[in-house]
């Protein structure tokens, strides 16, 4: 009996909805396939959506974002503040620093690729090639030859004498390795003063016989005080930005 009542109510609701749609003259939506569609335009739209899907990976791996976010993470761990600053703040800060570093590359992409594409002077394929060329200029400047040689050694291929001849699928992973190495080098230098401070605090506590008091608990205020007195965020930011000028 309950099922019968439910079906009756569902039928009445559907009928009333249809009657309301007819009385209200709601607009209809029609979808047509294969009428007036250009295959070239369809492929360009598909290619555009593919680029947009890969945009986060391009931003993270093919720009300065990798080095910046790793260094900032090391800075937070060296301070021992755990989740302060939070991840959202570090990622946002790293993103805006990446925009600052990549501004010349972005300006070149806009002037040489985006504007001609909007003016229909070049097609989507040429626009992607222009985007790749500008990103390659940045990566070629900061990649290490030894990291490129690693992939040629693995594939037993002959490395070219000119970096321009290195394929993009070789250049991108080599660039990522180079950025990680540079970020870890900066992180090591950031750790040194805080490790020295931890050792001094631990030695003082042991000399005073306070064996049960965690040294990290005592050294954290001194770390924060030292970091504020030397204007640590300005020094770290300056070191990161200057590392891209070498």
Buried (B, 14 or more C-beta within 10 A) or exposed (E): EEEEEEEEEEEEEEEEEEEEEEEEEEEEEEEEEEEEEEEEEEEBEEBEEEBEEEEEEBBBBBBBBBBBBBBBBBBBBBBBBEEEBEEEEBBEBBBEBBBEBBEEBBEBBEEBBBEBBEEEEBEBEEBBEBBBBBBBEBBBEBBBEEBBEBBBEEEEEEBEEEBEEBEEEBBBBBBBBBBBBBBEEBBEEBBEBBEEBBEEBBEEBEEEEEEEBEBEEBBBEBBBEBBEEEEBBEEBBEEBBEBBEE
